[in-house]
Amino acid sequence: MSEHQINKPVNKTDTSQLSERAAHLFRALVERYIRDGQPVGSRTLSRELAWDLSPATIRNVMADLEDMGLIFSPHTSSGRVPTPLGYRFFIDTLLQVKPLQQQEEALLRQRFKTHLPSLPNAKTVLAYTSDLLSEMTRFAGVVMLPRRRAKVLRHIEFLMLGKNRVLAILVLNDGEVQNRFIETTRDYSPSELERVSHYLNAAFGGQSVDQVRQSLLQELQEAQRDLDESLQWAMTTTRQALDDVEAEQSDLVLTGQINLMDVDELCRVDKLRELFVAFNEKQEILGLLDQALTGEGVQIFIGGESGYSVFDDCSVVAAPYGLAGEVIGVLGVIGPTRMNYDRVIPIVDLTAQLLGSALHQGSQN
């Protein structure tokens, strides 16, 4: 299919019986719809195809494609458009991804070579990369900031600082120390603080921050009535402190969201509101990009494949980027399902390679 490595979900529809003629017609329909954005009818396809097929024959083939779940008729239109499953079959089986045009590739390489050395730090490099993805595709560009090694809680201690004020000392990983100042509703004695510290260290020391957060939440929900006030306070406070630690673990740079307002399929007010809320809160996007961390090459999530309903009308084309042979993040493009995959895929693929090279060079300086 392509020189670009694409990680493919398993196709859930049996398309093994699709004839060469039906596959050719389906490919023409998808390419026409991607290009024009209008439902494609049998007469349009009859003119589009070099084969001498009547509109009636084409209608029969389109009916078979619709029965297979690859196309559907929106509203009362006589034309058809691809379903998410149809896009998946098209990408996995029929799409011919070619290298970027020489001029576009040269432009992308030149932008990295010219501008990145002048940027002050890695985060501005990632922001610049997101801008480039958005500019090249006219969709939203997204870059996950490098993931650091999972944080582990080694030790926690509480110290009373004064009236209604406690210092929580978190020791993470290999000696990293983080402090949290906590306002309390009453003073706690040294023995109370020592007792809850001992309990928390015995119960949760050596676990990852995320594991501790989830365990604390579960215990608070299941045993709240059985916990004395000081222990309940300590567990709630510890979980809140670890929320801050986990928040520092991951983030992303997202640019070009406004481009999606020009996409007919996404420009409904309710749809845009959902998308922009997700962009602002970031958790759904981070969860989606997390799925691409362990894959190789370009990965494509079409509609519901993302697992997040807010992206049901979107496709995400993503690729991991690395440093010194280790994957440290993911970048990609968020746009409509009707996108020029044959162009977006090589842009995302090459950008991931160039970003990895740029970060490697930066680490050597």
C-alpha positions in Angstrom: 0.0 0.0 0.0 2.6 2.5 1.0 6.1 3.1 2.2 4.7 4.6 5.4 4.1 2.2 8.2 0.5 2.4 9.4 -0.7 0.7 12.5 -4.2 -0.7 11.6 -7.1 -1.7 13.8 -8.7 -5.0 12.9 -11.3 -4.6 10.2 -14.6 -5.7 11.6 -16.4 -6.2 8.3 -15.8 -9.1 5.9 -14.8 -7.4 2.7 -13.2 -10.5 1.2 -16.0 -10.9 -1.2 -15.7 -7.4 -2.6 -15.2 -7.6 -6.3 -12.6 -5.7 -8.2 -15.3 -3.6 -9.8 -16.9 -2.8 -6.5 -13.6 -1.9 -4.9 -12.8 0.3 -7.8 -16.1 2.0 -7.6 -15.9 2.4 -3.9 -12.4 4.0 -4.1 -13.7 6.5 -6.7 -16.6 7.4 -4.5 -14.4 8.0 -1.5 -11.9 10.0 -3.4 -14.6 12.1 -5.0 -16.3 12.8 -1.6 -13.0 13.7 0.0 -12.3 16.1 -2.8 -15.8 17.8 -3.1 -17.5 17.1 0.2 -20.8 16.3 -1.5 -22.7 13.0 -1.5 -21.8 11.0 -4.6 -24.5 9.7 -6.9 -24.5 7.0 -9.5 -24.5 9.5 -12.4 -21.5 11.3 -11.0 -19.6 8.0 -10.6 -20.6 7.0 -14.1 -18.9 10.1 -15.5 -16.0 9.6 -13.1 -15.1 6.0 -14.0 -13.3 5.0 -17.2 -15.3 1.8 -17.2 -18.4 1.6 -19.4 -20.9 1.1 -16.6 -24.5 2.3 -16.6 -25.9 4.3 -13.7 -28.3 1.4 -13.0 -25.3 -1.1 -12.6 -23.5 1.4 -10.4 -26.6 1.8 -8.3 -26.7 -2.0 -7.7 -23.0 -2.0 -6.7 -23.6 0.9 -4.4 -26.5 -0.9 -2.8 -24.2 -3.8 -2.0 -21.6 -1.4 -0.5 -24.3 0.1 1.6 -25.4 -3.4 2.8 -21.8 -4.0 3.9 -21.8 -0.8 5.9 -19.2 1.0 3.9 -21.4 3.8 2.6 -24.7 5.4 3.5 -27.2 8.0 2.3 -27.3 11.1 4.4 -30.8 12.6 4.8 -32.9 12.0 1.7 -30.1 12.5 -0.8 -29.7 10.0 -3.6 -25.9 10.3 -3.2 -23.8 8.3 -0.8 -20.9 9.1 1.5 -18.4 6.8 3.3 -19.1 5.6 6.8 -16.3 5.4 9.4 -16.0 1.7 8.6 -15.8 2.6 4.9 -12.9 5.0 5.6 -11.2 2.3 7.6 -11.5 -0.2 4.7 -10.4 2.5 2.2 -7.3 3.4 4.3 -6.3 -0.2 5.1 -6.9 -1.6 1.6 -7.2 0.9 -1.2 -5.3 4.1 -0.2 -2.1 4.7 -2.0 0.0 6.9 0.2 2.9 8.5 -1.7 5.8 10.6 -0.4 5.2 14.3 0.0 5.7 16.4 -3.1 9.3 17.3 -3.2 8.6 21.0 -2.7 6.5 20.3 0.4 9.0 18.0 1.9 11.8 20.5 1.3 9.7 23.3 2.9 9.1 21.2 6.0 12.7 20.2 6.4 13.8 23.8 5.8 11.4 25.1 8.5 12.9 22.7 11.1 16.4 23.5 10.0 16.0 27.3 10.0 13.8 28.0 12.9 14.3 25.3 15.6 17.9 26.2 16.5 16.8 29.7 17.5 14.0 28.5 19.9 14.9 28.7 23.6 13.7 25.3 24.9 12.1 22.0 24.1 8.6 23.2 24.9 8.8 26.0 22.3 10.1 23.5 19.8 7.0 21.4 20.4 4.7 24.4 20.1 6.4 25.4 16.8 5.9 21.8 15.6 2.2 21.9 16.4 2.0 25.2 14.5 3.7 23.6 11.5 1.3 20.6 11.5 -1.7 23.0 11.6 -0.3 25.2 8.9 0.5 22.3 6.5 -2.8 20.5 6.9 -5.2 23.4 7.7 -6.5 21.3 10.6 -5.6 21.3 14.3 -2.1 20.3 15.2 -1.3 18.5 18.4 1.9 17.5 20.1 2.1 15.6 23.4 4.9 16.9 25.6 7.5 14.3 26.4 6.4 11.8 29.0 8.7 11.6 31.9 9.4 8.3 33.8 6.4 7.3 35.9 6.5 8.8 39.3 6.6 6.5 42.3 5.7 7.5 45.9 8.6 6.5 48.2 7.7 8.3 51.4 5.2 10.9 52.7 5.4 12.9 55.9 3.3 15.6 57.5 4.7 18.4 59.7 2.6 20.9 61.6 3.8 24.4 60.8 1.5 26.5 62.9 -2.1 27.2 63.5 -4.2 25.3 61.0 -1.3 24.8 58.6 0.5 21.6 57.7 3.4 20.8 55.3 3.1 17.6 53.3 6.5 16.3 52.2 6.3 13.9 49.2 9.4 11.9 48.3 9.2 10.5 44.8 11.3 8.2 42.7 15.0 8.5 43.5 14.9 11.2 46.1 12.9 13.9 44.3 11.1 15.9 47.0 7.9 18.0 46.5 6.3 20.0 49.2 2.6 20.9 49.6 1.3 23.5 52.1 -2.2 22.6 53.4 -4.7 24.6 55.3 -6.6 22.5 58.0 -9.7 23.0 60.0 -7.9 22.2 63.3 -4.4 21.6 64.6 -3.0 18.0 64.6 -0.6 16.7 67.2 2.8 15.3 66.2 1.6 11.8 67.2 -1.5 12.0 65.0 0.6 13.1 62.0 3.2 10.4 62.6 0.5 7.8 62.9 -1.2 8.7 59.5 2.2 9.1 57.8 3.2 5.6 59.0 -0.1 4.1 57.8 0.2 5.8 54.3 3.8 4.7 53.9 3.1 1.1 54.9 0.0 0.9 52.6 1.2 2.8 49.5 5.0 3.3 49.6 6.6 2.0 46.4 3.5 2.3 44.3 3.1 4.7 41.3 1.4 8.0 41.9 -1.5 6.9 39.7 -1.9 3.7 41.6 -1.9 5.5 45.0 -4.5 8.0 43.8 -6.8 5.3 42.6 -6.4 3.3 45.8 -7.0 6.2 48.0 -10.1 7.1 46.2 -11.4 3.6 46.4 -10.7 3.4 50.2 -12.3 6.7 50.8 -15.4 5.6 49.0 -15.6 2.1 50.5 -14.6 2.7 54.1 -15.3 6.4 54.8 -17.5 5.6 57.8 -14.8 3.4 59.4 -12.0 5.9 59.1 -11.3 8.3 62.0 -11.2 12.0 61.2 -7.4 12.4 61.1 -6.9 9.5 58.8 -9.7 10.5 56.5 -8.2 14.0 56.3 -4.7 12.6 55.5 -6.0 10.3 52.8 -8.0 13.1 51.2 -5.1 15.5 51.4 -2.6 13.0 50.0 -4.8 12.3 47.0 -5.2 16.0 46.3 -1.5 16.5 46.5 -0.9 13.6 44.2 -3.4 15.0 41.7 -1.1 18.0 41.4 1.9 15.6 40.8 0.1 13.7 38.1 -1.0 16.9 36.4 2.6 17.8 36.0 3.3 14.5 34.3 1.5 15.1 31.0 0.4 18.0 28.8 0.1 18.8 25.2 0.3 21.7 22.8 -2.7 22.2 20.6 -2.9 24.8 17.8 -5.1 25.6 14.8 -8.4 24.6 16.4 -10.0 27.6 14.7 -9.3 25.8 11.3 -12.0 23.3 12.2 -14.6 26.1 12.1 -14.2 26.1 8.3 -15.0 22.4 8.0 -18.6 21.9 7.0 -19.0 18.6 8.8 -17.8 20.1 12.1 -19.2 23.7 12.0 -22.4 23.0 13.9 -22.4 25.1 17.1 -23.1 22.1 19.3 -20.3 20.1 17.7 -17.8 22.9 17.9 -18.7 23.5 21.5 -18.0 19.8 22.4 -14.7 19.9 20.6 -13.5 23.1 22.1 -14.4 21.9 25.6 -12.4 18.8 24.9 -9.5 20.9 23.6 -9.6 23.0 26.7 -9.7 20.2 29.2 -7.3 18.0 27.2 -8.0 14.7 29.0 -9.7 13.1 26.1 -7.0 14.1 23.7 -4.3 12.9 26.1 -6.1 9.6 26.5 -6.3 9.2 22.8 -2.7 10.0 22.2 -1.7 7.6 25.0 -3.1 4.8 22.8 -0.6 5.8 20.1 2.4 5.8 22.4 2.9 2.0 22.2 2.4 1.7 18.4 4.8 2.0 15.6 4.5 4.3 12.6 1.4 6.4 11.7 -1.8 5.5 13.5 -5.2 6.6 12.4 -8.3 6.8 14.6 -11.5 7.3 12.7 -14.7 8.4 14.5 -15.7 6.0 17.3 -12.4 4.1 17.1 -10.9 6.8 19.4 -13.2 5.6 22.2 -14.3 9.2 22.9 -17.7 10.3 21.6 -16.5 13.9 21.1 -14.4 12.7 18.2 -17.1 10.7 16.5 -17.0 13.0 13.5 -13.3 13.4 13.5 -10.2 11.5 12.5 -6.9 11.7 14.3 -3.7 10.9 12.4 -0.9 10.4 14.9 2.7 9.2 15.1 5.1 8.7 18.0 8.3 10.6 18.2 11.4 9.6 20.1 14.8 10.5 21.5 17.8 8.1 21.6 15.7 5.2 20.4 13.0 5.7 23.0 9.4 6.9 22.3 8.8 9.9 24.5 5.6 11.4 23.0 3.1 11.6 20.1 2.1 14.2 17.6 -0.7 14.4 15.1 -3.5 16.1 13.4 -7.2 16.4 14.4 -9.6 17.0 11.5 -12.8 15.7 9.9 -13.1 12.1 8.7 -13.2 13.6 5.2 -9.6 14.5 5.0 -6.9 13.9 2.4 -5.3 11.0 4.2 -2.8 10.4 1.4 -1.3 13.9 2.1 -1.8 14.1 5.9 -0.2 10.7 6.6 3.2 11.6 5.1 3.2 15.1 6.7 2.6 13.6 10.2 5.2 10.8 9.5 7.9 13.1 8.4 7.2 15.7 11.1 7.6 13.0 13.8 11.0 12.0 12.3 12.2 15.6 12.1 11.0 16.4 15.6 12.9 13.4 17.0 16.1 14.5 15.1 15.7 18.1 16.4 15.3 17.0 20.0 18.4 14.7 19.6 20.5 17.6 18.3 19.2 19.8 21.1 20.2 17.3 23.7 23.8 17.2 22.3 24.2 21.0 22.7 
